[in-house]
Amino acid sequence: MGTTGTPTNLTQGSKTRGGIGESTLRPDGILKVTGEFAYSSDMWHEDMLWGQILRSTVAHAEIVSIDTGEALAQPGVYAVMTYDDLPTDVKNYGLEIQDTPVLAHGKVRHHGEPVAIVAADHPETARRAAAKIKVEYRELPVITDEASATAPDAVLVHEGRTDHHIGHVPHPNIVHRQPIVRGNADEAAKRADFIVKGEYTFGMQDQAFLGPESGLAVPAEDGGVDLYIATQWLHSDLRQIAPVLGLPEDKVRMTLSGVGGAFGGREDLSMQIHACLLALRTGKPVKIVYNRFESFFGHVHRHPAKLSYEHGATKDGKLTHLKARIVLDGGAYASASPAVVGNASSLGAGPYVVDDVDIEAIALYTNNPPCGAMRGFGAVQACFAYEAQMDKLADKVGMDRVAFRQLNAMEQGTVMPTGQVVDSPAPVAELLRRVKAMPLPPEQQWLTAGEAADVRQLPGGLSNTTHGEGVVRGIGYAVGIKNVGFSEGFDDYSTAKVRMEVVGGEPVATVHTAMAEVGQGGVTVHAQIARTELGIAQVTIQPADTQVGSAGSTSASRQTYVTGGAVKNSCELVREKVLELGRRKFGTYHPAWSTAELLLESGKVVTDGGEVLADLVDVLGDESVEIEAEWRHRPTEAFDLRTGQGFGHVQYTFAAHRAVVEVDTELGLVKVIELACAQDVGKALNPLSVVGQIQGGTTQGLGIAVMEEIIVDPKTAKVKNPSFTDYLIPTILDTPTIPVDVLELADDHAPYGLRGIGEAPTLSSTPAVLAAIRNATGLELNRTPVRPEHLTGK
């Protein structure tokens, strides 16, 4: 990894080991590698029952009747609940729009929707009982695309909508619409010497986390419930769960359990309410664990999309205009669709300077599976389309594809299509230069010293389909722009409680937040921040729960920025209190206490000149200092619903990729040899973790490029491949070499100058792979993922 750029050492100067800028190891790393880590599915409680969910077998139908008698008569069954058994008038939930029923009522809107829940003394008993519930359906026409959703006689997926988006959408089956209009794209098109158009299709991707949904609900003596859950946002879950249970929020106590991956799929509720309902009904702890089949139905997916793009350029390569229309399929329920629409539209022009823009993005209600948050969140789909357009336009103009991008690259001071001025570094051209300058992997590296083919390195791998015949190499480039943090006026804040005390004769700091650790490494970074700000080595990270204020969601690449900012803020306040305590104890003996800048470093109070004033153990004595404080980034504002203008995003992050692929043109098989990445991270708080995040995001983008897609039958809206047998994800055999060049250009508005990093590499890796395959084959390839039949025509 290369690390260069403007220095970003903005810390308080602590020299305590394990602080900001060091590659400290994850405290949970060894446990996860050895299989000893306790995930939510590992939880156990004495006298525990098992919960099971009965799901709809059709995608759109009236529920004529539900007969639970045979299930209730099953030995070992303690409870069966349907919509009519819900305890309050609040029977729906949702992240923004409360349109999702806890259990289906009146009709089902998608394949796999929860209809009834069962609690039994053994998981197999619960499954058998659920299978004995008799549901009679009267099937309805299915809405599966824009044409069927917006037809004059279209069946409404949600009758009688009253949410705040209904007033600005042209049809009730459209969840949200966001135009972005700046300048005059039609007039600008007349000045273009070259115009390219493209129609693009983006498939439905699953988050495919390895730990399926699971949790344990334990009824409490005070009438409340304790829920141990794998989630991305404890307080959002709490806000949705408590009203359905009819409990005040302080009686629904939530604790984060081990999370086996997330990527947006745990931002919505899955089995949380169901487990709590069964626990309160039976008076016993209830555990629910999805199998893989259930998991495909139990969480939202990435929005599939249809994208229409038109770009123009002058003969010297300058962009003249952009016209685009982005149609996202939100499925049966809203989830995060409005925010995904906001991202897709506002970032739909990519990291380029184009003054005349007309973009429209919408999300549909359909009877397809619900879609919501997934890594990249709207920007991924747009990047796939605009990067394909950049290659087409560069070819038309007759320029090198990277040079064309660099000529039009945005930079600090660029005005976005939303009218927002980019007020931090935007090194798009530099990232492209860096990734292009990285050494290429050798040609025909699948040849051994004896000139025999090593089939493991060829398309098809150990299936031994080729020994190099018909294999051609391709190289492709792409770059993307992603927002960081919650946007469009959302009050994006986080809370951290920090305590400092003496334990066992040495100073110790304890950090308590509600941040969901889903694998991103926040537990490591929070300890690093505390060591840096408090100057002590021993830091304890408390388990995340709702006994401390909200940390927001582990999404939008925001946790290090916002919750890290809250930890930093609380540590600074604790430090000042500790120093004030020292001044009261020792100030009369040493005038430096009142005249010098004081720091905490290596367990001591020192002046800015390095003079040791006191040992922290002596300063604290038997006292402890504890502060819980919030931290907010600067405010954003909602986009204008007519023009899309507004300061919608607090920060932007950028990554560029170069893909090298080899394609068997006869069989349509692809081997990705390398995915080199250059990314600006502002400040690498933990360099090792930064590279891991970039490589992970890159691999997820590779998956949607060449293999990952949930297949939905267009006639029935049923999912056809809900298993890892038929839904493929990259394994180590598919993952290429991923060299990473990290650039550190500080964002002065962010703690330590950092940028969120987790999502940006997912954007550009997908179109880079597609560009490389196009380069190898000469095919247009306007859909993803690419399948063998797209390459062979068979």
Long-range contacts (C-beta under 8 A, 24 or more apart in sequence): 1-687, 1-691, 1-740, 1-741, 1-742, 2-434, 2-741, 2-742, 3-684, 3-687, 3-742, 3-743, 3-744, 4-743, 4-744, 5-680, 5-743, 5-744, 5-745, 6-425, 6-744, 6-745, 6-746, 7-746, 8-682, 8-683, 8-744, 8-745, 8-746, 8-752, 8-753, 10-683, 10-746, 10-752, 10-753, 11-532, 11-533, 11-752, 12-532, 12-533, 12-575, 12-599, 13-599, 13-601, 13-608, 14-531, 14-532, 14-533, 14-534, 14-535, 14-599, 14-600, 14-601, 14-602, 15-601, 15-602, 16-531, 16-532, 16-535, 16-536, 16-537, 16-601, 16-602, 17-531, 17-537, 18-527, 18-528, 18-531, 18-537, 19-528, 19-531, 19-532, 20-528, 20-529, 20-532, 20-683, 20-685, 20-752, 21-683, 21-684, 21-685, 21-687, 22-528, 22-686, 22-687, 23-686, 23-687, 23-688, 23-689, 24-524, 24-527, 24-528, 24-686, 25-524, 25-688, 26-521, 26-523, 26-524, 26-689, 27-523, 27-524, 27-527, 27-541, 28-517, 28-523, 37-258, 38-257, 38-258, 39-211, 39-214, 39-230, 39-257, 39-258, 39-259, 39-260, 40-211, 40-214, 40-215, 40-216, 40-228, 40-229, 40-230, 40-257, 40-258, 40-259, 40-260, 41-211, 41-212, 41-214, 41-260, 41-289, 42-258, 43-214, 43-215, 43-216, 43-228, 43-257, 43-287, 44-287, 45-216, 45-218, 45-285, 45-287, 46-285, 47-284, 47-285, 48-216, 48-284, 48-285, 48-286, 48-287, 49-78, 49-119, 49-120, 49-121, 49-126, 49-278, 49-282, 49-284, 49-285, 49-286, 49-287, 50-119, 50-120, 50-121, 50-122, 50-123, 50-125, 50-126, 50-286, 50-287, 50-288, 50-289, 51-117, 51-118, 51-119, 51-126, 51-271, 51-274, 51-275, 51-278, 51-286, 51-287, 51-288, 52-117, 52-118, 52-119, 52-120, 52-123, 52-126, 52-127, 52-129, 52-130, 52-288, 53-114, 53-116, 53-117, 53-118, 53-130, 53-271, 53-274, 53-288, 53-294, 53-298, 54-114, 54-115, 54-116, 54-117, 54-118, 54-130, 54-131, 54-133, 54-135, 55-112, 55-113, 55-114, 55-115, 55-294, 55-297, 56-104, 56-108, 56-110, 56-111, 56-112, 56-113, 56-115, 56-135, 56-137, 57-111, 57-137, 58-108, 58-111, 58-137, 58-139, 58-716, 58-718, 59-108, 59-109, 59-110, 59-111, 59-142, 59-367, 59-368, 59-716, 59-717, 59-718, 60-107, 60-108, 60-109, 60-110, 60-139, 60-140, 60-141, 60-142, 60-143, 60-155, 60-367, 60-717, 61-107, 61-108, 61-137, 61-138, 61-139, 61-140, 62-106, 62-107, 62-137, 62-138, 62-140, 63-104, 63-105, 63-106, 63-107, 63-108, 63-115, 63-135, 63-136, 63-137, 64-136, 64-137, 64-138, 65-134, 65-135, 65-136, 66-115, 66-116, 66-133, 66-134, 66-135, 66-136, 67-133, 67-134, 67-135, 68-116, 68-133, 70-132, 70-133, 70-134, 71-116, 71-118, 71-129, 71-130, 71-132, 71-133, 72-129, 74-120, 74-125, 74-128, 74-129, 74-132, 75-125, 76-120, 76-121, 76-122, 76-125, 76-129, 77-118, 77-119, 77-120, 77-125, 77-126, 77-129, 78-119, 78-120, 78-121, 78-282, 78-284, 79-118, 79-119, 79-278, 79-281, 79-282, 80-116, 80-117, 80-118, 80-119, 80-129, 80-133, 81-116, 81-117, 81-118, 81-277, 81-278, 81-281, 82-115, 82-116, 85-277, 85-281, 86-244, 86-277, 87-244, 87-245, 87-246, 87-277, 87-280, 88-243, 88-244, 88-245, 88-246, 90-243, 90-244, 90-246, 91-244, 93-240, 93-241, 93-244, 93-269, 93-273, 94-240, 94-333, 94-334, 94-335, 95-236, 95-240, 95-267, 95-268, 95-334, 95-335, 95-336, 95-372, 96-334, 96-336, 96-338, 96-339, 97-163, 97-165, 97-175, 97-334, 97-338, 98-240, 99-158, 99-161, 99-163, 99-333, 99-334, 100-268, 100-269, 100-333, 100-334, 100-335, 100-370, 102-244, 102-273, 102-274, 102-277, 107-140, 108-137, 109-157, 109-158, 109-332, 109-333, 109-367, 110-331, 110-332, 110-333, 110-367, 110-368, 110-369, 110-370, 110-717, 111-297, 111-367, 111-369, 111-716, 111-717, 111-718, 111-719, 112-296, 112-297, 112-298, 112-369, 112-719, 113-332, 114-274, 117-274, 117-277, 117-278, 118-278, 119-278, 119-281, 119-282, 119-284, 119-286, 123-289, 142-366, 142-367, 142-715, 142-716, 142-717, 143-173, 143-364, 143-365, 143-366, 143-367, 143-717, 144-366, 144-367, 144-368, 144-712, 144-714, 144-715, 144-717, 145-329, 145-364, 145-366, 145-714, 146-306, 146-327, 146-364, 148-366, 149-173, 149-174, 149-364, 149-365, 149-366, 150-174, 150-364, 157-332, 157-365, 157-366, 157-367, 158-365, 163-334, 165-338, 168-641, 169-362, 172-365, 173-364, 173-365, 173-366, 174-362, 174-363, 174-364, 174-365, 175-330, 175-334, 175-337, 175-338, 175-341, 175-362, 175-363, 175-364, 175-365, 176-337, 176-338, 176-341, 176-342, 176-362, 176-363, 177-341, 177-360, 177-361, 177-362, 178-341, 178-342, 178-345, 178-346, 178-360, 178-361, 178-362, 178-639, 178-641, 178-644, 179-345, 179-358, 179-359, 179-360, 179-361, 179-641, 179-642, 179-643, 179-644, 180-345, 180-346, 180-348, 180-349, 180-357, 180-358, 180-359, 180-360, 180-361, 180-417, 180-418, 180-639, 180-643, 180-644, 181-357, 181-358, 181-359, 181-642, 181-643, 181-644, 182-355, 182-356, 182-357, 182-417, 182-418, 182-419, 182-643, 182-644, 182-645, 183-321, 183-355, 183-356, 183-357, 184-356, 185-321, 185-322, 185-323, 185-356, 185-357, 185-358, 186-321, 186-323, 186-358, 187-356, 188-312, 188-320, 188-321, 188-355, 188-356, 189-310, 189-312, 189-320, 189-321, 189-323, 191-312, 191-314, 191-320, 192-312, 192-313, 192-314, 192-320, 192-321, 193-312, 193-313, 193-314, 193-315, 193-397, 194-312, 194-313, 194-314, 194-315, 194-393, 194-396, 194-397, 195-310, 195-311, 195-312, 196-310, 196-311, 196-312, 196-389, 196-392, 196-393, 196-396, 197-308, 197-309, 197-310, 198-307, 198-308, 198-309, 198-310, 198-385, 198-388, 198-389, 198-392, 198-782, 199-306, 199-307, 199-308, 199-782, 200-305, 200-306, 200-307, 200-308, 200-309, 200-384, 200-385, 200-388, 200-782, 200-783, 201-304, 201-305, 201-306, 201-307, 201-782, 201-783, 201-784, 202-303, 202-304, 202-305, 202-306, 202-307, 202-380, 202-381, 202-384, 202-385, 202-704, 202-783, 202-784, 203-304, 203-704, 203-708, 203-709, 203-710, 203-783, 203-784, 203-785, 204-301, 204-302, 204-303, 204-304, 204-329, 204-368, 204-369, 204-371, 204-709, 204-710, 204-712, 205-301, 205-302, 205-374, 205-703, 205-704, 205-708, 205-709, 205-710, 206-265, 206-296, 206-301, 206-302, 206-708, 206-710, 206-727, 207-261, 207-262, 207-263, 207-264, 207-265, 207-299, 207-301, 207-302, 207-374, 207-375, 208-261, 208-263, 208-703, 208-708, 208-724, 208-727, 208-729, 209-260, 209-261, 209-262, 209-263, 209-265, 209-266, 210-260, 210-261, 211-258, 211-259, 211-260, 211-261, 212-260, 212-289, 212-290, 212-291, 212-292, 212-294, 212-295, 212-298, 213-266, 213-270, 213-271, 213-288, 213-289, 213-290, 213-294, 213-295, 213-298, 213-299, 214-257, 214-271, 214-287, 214-288, 214-289, 214-290, 215-257, 215-271, 215-272, 215-275, 215-287, 215-288, 216-257, 216-275, 216-285, 216-286, 216-287, 217-275, 217-276, 217-278, 217-279, 217-280, 217-285, 217-286, 217-287, 218-279, 218-285, 219-279, 219-280, 219-282, 219-283, 219-284, 219-285, 220-251, 220-253, 222-251, 223-247, 223-251, 224-250, 224-251, 224-252, 224-253, 225-251, 225-252, 225-253, 225-276, 225-279, 225-280, 226-253, 226-254, 226-255, 227-252, 227-253, 227-254, 227-255, 227-272, 227-275, 227-276, 228-254, 228-255, 228-257, 229-254, 229-255, 229-256, 229-257, 229-272, 230-256, 230-257, 230-258, 230-259, 230-260, 230-262, 230-266, 231-256, 231-259, 231-266, 231-272, 231-516, 232-259, 232-262, 232-264, 232-266, 232-267, 232-516, 232-518, 232-553, 232-554, 232-555, 233-267, 233-516, 233-552, 233-553, 233-554, 233-555, 234-514, 234-516, 234-544, 234-545, 234-546, 234-550, 234-551, 235-514, 235-546, 235-549, 235-550, 235-551, 235-552, 236-267, 236-553, 237-269, 237-272, 238-546, 240-269, 240-273, 241-269, 241-272, 241-273, 241-276, 244-273, 244-277, 245-273, 245-276, 245-277, 245-280, 249-546, 252-276, 252-546, 253-545, 253-546, 253-547, 254-545, 254-546, 255-543, 255-544, 255-545, 255-546, 256-514, 256-516, 256-517, 256-543, 256-544, 256-545, 259-516, 259-517, 259-518, 259-519, 261-518, 261-519, 262-516, 262-518, 262-519, 262-554, 263-374, 263-375, 263-700, 264-300, 264-302, 264-336, 264-372, 264-373, 264-374, 264-375, 264-377, 264-555, 265-299, 265-300, 265-301, 265-373, 265-374, 266-299, 266-516, 266-518, 267-300, 267-336, 267-372, 267-373, 267-553, 267-555, 268-299, 268-300, 268-335, 268-336, 268-370, 268-372, 268-373, 270-298, 270-299, 271-298, 292-722, 292-723, 292-724, 293-722, 293-723, 296-710, 296-719, 296-722, 296-723, 296-727, 297-369, 297-719, 297-722, 300-331, 300-335, 300-336, 300-369, 300-370, 300-371, 300-372, 300-373, 300-374, 301-331, 301-369, 301-370, 301-371, 301-372, 301-374, 301-710, 302-371, 302-374, 302-376, 302-380, 302-381, 302-704, 303-328, 303-329, 303-330, 303-337, 303-340, 303-363, 303-371, 303-372, 303-378, 303-381, 304-328, 304-329, 304-368, 304-371, 305-329, 305-344, 305-381, 307-381, 307-382, 307-384, 307-385, 309-385, 309-386, 309-389, 311-354, 311-386, 311-389, 311-390, 311-392, 311-393, 313-393, 313-396, 313-397, 315-397, 316-397, 317-394, 317-397, 317-399, 317-403, 317-404, 317-407, 317-408, 318-407, 318-408, 319-352, 319-353, 319-354, 319-393, 319-408, 320-354, 320-356, 321-354, 321-356, 321-357, 321-358, 322-348, 322-349, 322-354, 322-356, 322-357, 322-358, 322-359, 322-386, 322-417, 323-357, 323-358, 323-359, 324-348, 324-349, 324-358, 324-359, 324-360, 324-382, 324-385, 324-386, 325-359, 325-360, 325-361, 326-359, 326-360, 326-361, 326-362, 326-381, 326-382, 326-385, 327-361, 327-362, 327-364, 328-361, 328-362, 328-363, 328-364, 328-371, 328-378, 328-381, 329-363, 329-364, 329-366, 329-368, 329-371, 330-363, 330-364, 330-365, 330-366, 330-370, 330-371, 330-372, 331-365, 331-366, 331-367, 331-368, 331-369, 331-370, 331-371, 332-365, 332-366, 332-367, 332-368, 332-369, 332-370, 333-370, 334-365, 335-370, 335-371, 335-372, 335-373, 336-372, 336-373, 336-377, 337-363, 337-371, 337-372, 338-363, 339-373, 339-377, 339-378, 339-487, 339-488, 340-371, 340-372, 340-373, 340-377, 340-378, 341-378, 342-378, 342-487, 342-488, 342-639, 342-648, 343-377, 343-378, 343-379, 343-483, 343-487, 344-378, 344-379, 344-381, 344-382, 345-639, 345-644, 346-416, 346-417, 346-418, 346-483, 346-487, 346-639, 346-644, 346-648, 346-649, 347-378, 347-379, 347-382, 347-383, 347-481, 347-482, 347-483, 348-382, 348-386, 348-417, 349-386, 349-416, 349-417, 350-382, 350-383, 350-386, 350-387, 350-390, 350-479, 350-480, 350-481, 351-409, 351-410, 351-426, 351-428, 351-479, 351-480, 351-481, 351-654, 352-386, 352-390, 352-405, 352-408, 352-409, 352-410, 352-428, 353-408, 353-409, 353-410, 353-414, 354-408, 354-417, 355-415, 357-417, 359-417, 359-644, 366-717, 367-717, 368-712, 368-717, 369-710, 369-712, 369-719, 373-555, 375-697, 375-700, 375-758, 375-759, 375-762, 376-482, 376-701, 376-759, 376-762, 376-763, 377-555, 377-556, 377-759, 379-480, 379-481, 379-482, 379-483, 379-759, 379-763, 380-701, 380-704, 380-762, 380-763, 380-766, 383-478, 383-480, 383-481, 383-763, 383-764, 383-766, 383-767, 384-766, 384-767, 384-770, 384-784, 387-478, 387-479, 387-480, 387-764, 387-767, 387-768, 387-771, 388-767, 388-770, 388-771, 388-782, 391-476, 391-771, 391-774, 401-477, 401-771, 402-432, 402-433, 402-436, 402-477, 405-429, 405-432, 405-477, 405-479, 406-432, 406-433, 409-479, 410-481, 417-644, 418-639, 418-644, 418-645, 418-646, 418-647, 418-648, 419-645, 419-646, 420-646, 420-647, 420-648, 420-649, 422-652, 423-749, 424-651, 424-652, 424-745, 424-747, 424-748, 424-749, 424-750, 425-680, 425-745, 425-746, 425-747, 426-652, 426-654, 427-654, 427-680, 427-743, 427-745, 428-479, 428-481, 428-654, 428-656, 430-743, 431-479, 431-654, 431-655, 431-656, 431-678, 431-679, 431-680, 431-743, 432-477, 432-479, 432-656, 432-678, 434-656, 434-678, 434-741, 434-743, 435-477, 435-656, 435-657, 435-658, 435-676, 435-677, 435-678, 435-741, 436-477, 436-658, 438-658, 438-676, 438-678, 438-739, 438-741, 440-475, 440-660, 440-674, 441-660, 441-673, 441-674, 441-737, 443-473, 444-468, 445-673, 446-662, 456-733, 457-671, 458-662, 458-664, 458-671, 459-662, 459-663, 459-664, 459-667, 459-669, 459-670, 459-671, 460-664, 460-667, 460-669, 460-671, 461-671, 461-733, 462-733, 465-664, 465-667, 465-669, 466-664, 466-666, 466-667, 466-669, 469-666, 470-664, 470-665, 470-666, 470-667, 471-662, 471-663, 471-664, 471-665, 472-662, 472-663, 472-665, 472-776, 472-777, 473-660, 473-661, 473-662, 473-663, 473-673, 473-776, 474-660, 474-661, 474-662, 474-663, 474-771, 474-772, 474-773, 474-774, 474-775, 474-776, 474-777, 475-658, 475-659, 475-660, 475-661, 475-772, 475-775, 476-658, 476-659, 476-661, 476-767, 476-768, 476-769, 476-770, 476-771, 476-772, 476-773, 476-774, 476-775, 477-656, 477-657, 477-658, 477-659, 477-768, 477-771, 478-656, 478-657, 478-659, 478-763, 478-764, 478-765, 478-766, 478-767, 478-768, 478-771, 479-654, 479-655, 479-656, 479-657, 479-764, 480-654, 480-655, 480-656, 480-760, 480-763, 480-764, 480-767, 481-652, 481-653, 481-654, 481-760, 481-763, 482-557, 482-652, 482-653, 482-654, 482-655, 482-756, 482-759, 482-760, 482-763, 483-556, 483-648, 483-649, 483-650, 483-651, 483-652, 483-653, 484-556, 484-557, 484-558, 484-561, 484-649, 484-650, 484-651, 484-652, 484-653, 484-755, 484-756, 485-556, 485-557, 485-558, 485-561, 485-562, 485-633, 485-649, 485-650, 485-651, 485-756, 486-552, 486-553, 486-556, 486-558, 486-636, 487-556, 487-636, 487-648, 487-649, 487-650, 488-636, 488-637, 488-638, 488-639, 488-646, 488-648, 489-635, 489-636, 489-637, 489-638, 490-636, 491-632, 492-552, 492-558, 492-562, 492-632, 492-633, 492-636, 492-650, 493-550, 493-552, 493-562, 493-566, 493-630, 493-631, 493-632, 494-549, 494-550, 494-551, 494-552, 494-559, 494-562, 494-563, 494-565, 494-566, 494-630, 494-631, 495-548, 495-549, 495-550, 495-551, 495-566, 495-628, 495-629, 495-630, 495-631, 496-526, 496-548, 496-551, 496-563, 496-566, 496-567, 496-569, 496-570, 496-628, 496-629, 496-631, 497-542, 497-548, 497-549, 497-570, 497-626, 497-627, 497-628, 498-530, 498-534, 498-567, 498-570, 498-571, 498-573, 498-574, 498-626, 498-627, 498-628, 499-574, 499-624, 499-625, 499-626, 500-534, 500-536, 500-574, 500-578, 500-620, 500-624, 500-625, 500-626, 501-620, 501-623, 501-624, 501-625, 502-616, 502-617, 502-620, 502-621, 502-622, 503-538, 505-617, 506-536, 506-538, 506-603, 506-617, 507-536, 507-538, 507-603, 507-616, 507-617, 507-620, 508-536, 508-538, 508-539, 508-540, 509-534, 509-536, 509-538, 509-539, 509-540, 509-571, 509-574, 510-539, 510-540, 510-541, 510-542, 511-539, 511-540, 511-541, 511-542, 511-567, 512-541, 512-542, 512-547, 512-548, 512-628, 513-542, 513-544, 513-548, 513-551, 513-563, 513-566, 513-567, 514-544, 514-545, 514-546, 514-548, 514-549, 514-550, 514-551, 515-544, 515-551, 515-554, 515-559, 515-563, 516-544, 516-551, 516-553, 516-554, 517-544, 517-554, 518-554, 520-554, 520-559, 520-560, 520-693, 520-758, 521-686, 521-689, 521-692, 521-693, 522-554, 522-559, 522-560, 522-563, 522-564, 524-686, 524-689, 525-560, 525-564, 525-685, 525-686, 525-689, 526-563, 526-564, 526-567, 528-685, 528-686, 529-564, 529-567, 529-568, 529-571, 529-685, 530-567, 530-571, 533-568, 533-571, 533-572, 533-575, 533-600, 534-571, 534-574, 534-575, 534-578, 534-600, 535-599, 535-600, 535-601, 535-602, 535-603, 535-604, 535-616, 536-600, 536-602, 536-603, 536-616, 537-602, 537-603, 548-628, 549-628, 549-630, 556-756, 556-759, 557-653, 557-755, 557-756, 557-757, 557-758, 557-759, 557-760, 558-756, 560-685, 560-754, 560-756, 561-633, 561-651, 561-750, 561-751, 561-754, 561-755, 561-756, 562-631, 562-632, 562-633, 564-685, 564-751, 564-752, 564-754, 565-631, 565-633, 565-750, 565-751, 566-629, 566-630, 566-631, 568-631, 568-751, 568-752, 569-629, 569-630, 569-631, 570-627, 570-628, 570-629, 570-631, 573-627, 573-629, 574-625, 574-626, 574-627, 575-600, 577-625, 577-627, 578-605, 578-616, 578-619, 578-620, 578-625, 579-605, 581-619, 581-620, 581-623, 581-625, 582-613, 582-614, 582-619, 585-614, 585-618, 585-619, 586-613, 586-614, 586-619, 633-749, 633-750, 634-749, 650-749, 651-747, 651-749, 651-750, 651-755, 651-756, 653-679, 653-680, 653-681, 653-755, 653-756, 653-757, 653-759, 653-760, 654-679, 654-680, 654-760, 655-679, 655-680, 655-694, 655-760, 655-761, 655-763, 655-764, 656-764, 657-698, 657-701, 657-761, 657-764, 657-765, 657-768, 658-768, 659-765, 659-768, 659-769, 659-771, 659-772, 660-736, 660-772, 661-769, 661-772, 661-773, 661-776, 662-776, 663-773, 663-776, 663-777, 663-791, 665-776, 665-777, 665-791, 665-792, 666-792, 667-788, 667-792, 668-787, 668-788, 668-789, 668-790, 668-791, 668-792, 668-794, 669-788, 670-706, 670-773, 670-786, 670-791, 672-702, 672-705, 672-706, 672-734, 672-736, 672-769, 672-772, 673-736, 673-737, 674-736, 674-737, 674-738, 674-739, 675-702, 675-736, 675-737, 675-738, 675-765, 675-768, 675-769, 676-738, 676-739, 676-740, 676-741, 677-738, 677-739, 677-740, 677-741, 677-761, 677-764, 677-765, 678-740, 678-741, 678-742, 678-743, 679-740, 679-741, 679-742, 679-743, 679-757, 679-760, 679-761, 680-742, 680-743, 680-744, 680-745, 680-755, 681-742, 681-743, 681-744, 681-754, 681-755, 681-757, 682-744, 682-745, 682-746, 682-747, 682-750, 682-752, 682-753, 682-754, 682-755, 683-744, 683-746, 683-752, 683-753, 683-754, 683-755, 684-742, 684-744, 685-752, 685-754, 687-742, 690-742, 690-757, 691-740, 691-742, 693-757, 693-758, 693-761, 694-738, 694-740, 694-742, 694-757, 694-761, 695-738, 695-740, 695-761, 696-758, 697-758, 697-759, 697-760, 697-761, 697-762, 697-765, 698-738, 698-761, 698-762, 698-765, 699-730, 699-735, 699-738, 699-765, 700-762, 700-765, 701-761, 701-762, 701-763, 701-764, 701-765, 701-766, 701-769, 702-730, 702-734, 702-735, 702-736, 702-765, 702-766, 702-769, 703-728, 703-729, 703-730, 703-785, 704-766, 704-784, 704-785, 705-765, 705-766, 705-769, 705-770, 705-784, 705-785, 705-786, 706-769, 706-785, 706-786, 707-734, 707-785, 708-785, 709-785
